Amino acid sequence: MMEIANLKLREVTEQLEEQTLSQFAAKSSQSKGRKREEEKCDMRTDYQRDRDRILHSKAFRRMMHKTQVFIQPEGDHYRTRLTHTLEVSQIARTISRALRLNEDLTEAIALGHDLGHTPFGHAGERVLDRKMPGGFSHAKQSIRVVEVLEKKGQGLNLTWEVLNGIANHSISKMPATLEGQVVRMADKMAYIHHDIDDAIRGLVIREEELPRVCTDILGHDVKERLNCMIRDVISHSIGKPEICMTPQVEEAMMNLRQFMFENVYVGSVAKAEEGKAEKLVASLIDYFRVHPSALPPIYKARMAIGDSLDTAICDYVSGMSDHYAVRCYQQIFVPKAWDVY
């Protein structure tokens, strides 16, 4: 029996991690730490604190009104960037728990992985990538959000492991921890399957149109496919220092992804409004380049300490929700009625 009378709750949790987690798990007590040293919390491990900081951040709340795939759909049941994030977190936690990895680290990475995403989903991201010097990456912007922009420029001061997982969730470089690799895999699984669900709900595609070569392997509804993929990742990754799928299931998943690009993500009726969204975002960027004084004070303050105008504009526009971007555009470009009494 562990002697806990004289231990802090955090230390009890750290000891339990050492005793119960896999040899491949990232233990809280072995974290590489934060850029700015802080006094440890009595109750929570470092990864628990990171999860809580992300959950309570303003950028996390803004995801509620950011597009996942369908721009401002009529209906309450289509995914947003926030619900996507929560689904990624749920899938990733399920896998991590089964593999005896660090669930708190997994959850922190999952909740933070899309904080830097733009309004109007990938349509907004394409515009920023085209118009910003050096391009734009939502993963890099997510890091900037948590390191620089949150807490009035102080950042959240997250641990190295959480930052590494967020930074590498969508690029060719693999996350350093298995928890980060789990989130990377869960992100793909989540968006493929919930985008199929939304596309079917929106009458963009029918279940029967999905490639049989994929559904015969993965299943014939969203629940079956998700269960198949989660089970496959767990069974194929147990006892290994990497997170992976069987080649057959991974190929079926990637073929489904290709089907979605060809039938939903590009050129479908669901994407008909993307051209307008891109013009809106581009117009905002162009306007603030000509009128930098119109930027909010927080971004002008960043310029005063060395940020370029383009960086300030990128931070402001990429952080907008869909609704806020539309209101901002209306205030700038739509004529107001002249009331005479």
PEURZI-V176247 format. One record per residue. RES is the residue in three letters. OMEGA is omega as a letter, one per 20 degrees, with the letter a starting at -180 (* if undefined). Layout:
{{RES,OMEGA} {RES,OMEGA}}
//
This chain:
{{MET,a} {MET,r} {GLU,a} {ILE,a} {ALA,a} {ASN,a} {LEU,r} {LYS,a} {LEU,r} {ARG,a} {GLU,r} {VAL,r} {THR,r} {GLU,r} {GLN,r} {LEU,r} {GLU,a} {GLU,a} {GLN,a} {THR,a} {LEU,r} {SER,r} {GLN,a} {PHE,a} {ALA,r} {ALA,a} {LYS,a} {SER,a} {SER,a} {GLN,r} {SER,r} {LYS,r} {GLY,a} {ARG,r} {LYS,r} {ARG,a} {GLU,r} {GLU,r} {GLU,a} {LYS,r} {CYS,r} {ASP,a} {MET,a} {ARG,r} {THR,r} {ASP,a} {TYR,r} {GLN,r} {ARG,r} {ASP,r} {ARG,a} {ASP,r} {ARG,r} {ILE,a} {LEU,a} {HIS,a} {SER,r} {LYS,a} {ALA,r} {PHE,a} {ARG,a} {ARG,a} {MET,r} {MET,a} {HIS,r} {LYS,a} {THR,r} {GLN,r} {VAL,a} {PHE,a} {ILE,r} {GLN,a} {PRO,r} {GLU,a} {GLY,a} {ASP,a} {HIS,r} {TYR,a} {ARG,r} {THR,r} {ARG,r} {LEU,a} {THR,r} {HIS,a} {THR,r} {LEU,r} {GLU,r} {VAL,a} {SER,a} {GLN,r} {ILE,a} {ALA,r} {ARG,r} {THR,a} {ILE,a} {SER,r} {ARG,a} {ALA,a} {LEU,a} {ARG,r} {LEU,a} {ASN,a} {GLU,r} {ASP,r} {LEU,r} {THR,a} {GLU,r} {ALA,r} {ILE,a} {ALA,a} {LEU,a} {GLY,a} {HIS,a} {ASP,a} {LEU,a} {GLY,a} {HIS,a} {THR,r} {PRO,r} {PHE,r} {GLY,a} {HIS,r} {ALA,r} {GLY,r} {GLU,r} {ARG,a} {VAL,a} {LEU,r} {ASP,a} {ARG,a} {LYS,a} {MET,r} {PRO,a} {GLY,r} {GLY,a} {PHE,r} {SER,a} {HIS,r} {ALA,r} {LYS,r} {GLN,r} {SER,r} {ILE,r} {ARG,r} {VAL,a} {VAL,a} {GLU,a} {VAL,a} {LEU,a} {GLU,r} {LYS,r} {LYS,r} {GLY,r} {GLN,a} {GLY,a} {LEU,r} {ASN,a} {LEU,r} {THR,a} {TRP,a} {GLU,r} {VAL,r} {LEU,r} {ASN,r} {GLY,r} {ILE,a} {ALA,a} {ASN,a} {HIS,a} {SER,r} {ILE,a} {SER,r} {LYS,a} {MET,r} {PRO,a} {ALA,a} {THR,r} {LEU,r} {GLU,r} {GLY,r} {GLN,r} {VAL,r} {VAL,r} {ARG,r} {MET,a} {ALA,r} {ASP,r} {LYS,a} {MET,a} {ALA,a} {TYR,r} {ILE,a} {HIS,r} {HIS,r} {ASP,r} {ILE,a} {ASP,r} {ASP,a} {ALA,r} {ILE,r} {ARG,a} {GLY,r} {LEU,r} {VAL,r} {ILE,r} {ARG,r} {GLU,a} {GLU,a} {GLU,r} {LEU,a} {PRO,a} {ARG,r} {VAL,r} {CYS,a} {THR,r} {ASP,r} {ILE,a} {LEU,a} {GLY,a} {HIS,r} {ASP,a} {VAL,a} {LYS,a} {GLU,a} {ARG,a} {LEU,r} {ASN,r} {CYS,a} {MET,r} {ILE,r} {ARG,a} {ASP,r} {VAL,a} {ILE,a} {SER,a} {HIS,a} {SER,a} {ILE,r} {GLY,a} {LYS,r} {PRO,r} {GLU,r} {ILE,a} {CYS,r} {MET,r} {THR,a} {PRO,a} {GLN,a} {VAL,r} {GLU,r} {GLU,r} {ALA,r} {MET,a} {MET,r} {ASN,r} {LEU,r} {ARG,r} {GLN,r} {PHE,a} {MET,r} {PHE,a} {GLU,a} {ASN,a} {VAL,a} {TYR,a} {VAL,r} {GLY,a} {SER,r} {VAL,r} {ALA,a} {LYS,a} {ALA,a} {GLU,a} {GLU,r} {GLY,r} {LYS,a} {ALA,r} {GLU,r} {LYS,r} {LEU,a} {VAL,r} {ALA,r} {SER,r} {LEU,r} {ILE,a} {ASP,a} {TYR,a} {PHE,r} {ARG,r} {VAL,a} {HIS,a} {PRO,r} {SER,r} {ALA,r} {LEU,r} {PRO,a} {PRO,a} {ILE,a} {TYR,r} {LYS,r} {ALA,r} {ARG,r} {MET,a} {ALA,r} {ILE,r} {GLY,r} {ASP,r} {SER,r} {LEU,a} {ASP,r} {THR,r} {ALA,r} {ILE,r} {CYS,r} {ASP,a} {TYR,a} {VAL,a} {SER,r} {GLY,a} {MET,r} {SER,r} {ASP,a} {HIS,a} {TYR,r} {ALA,r} {VAL,r} {ARG,r} {CYS,r} {TYR,a} {GLN,a} {GLN,a} {ILE,a} {PHE,a} {VAL,a} {PRO,r} {LYS,r} {ALA,r} {TRP,a} {ASP,r} {VAL,a} {TYR,*}}
//
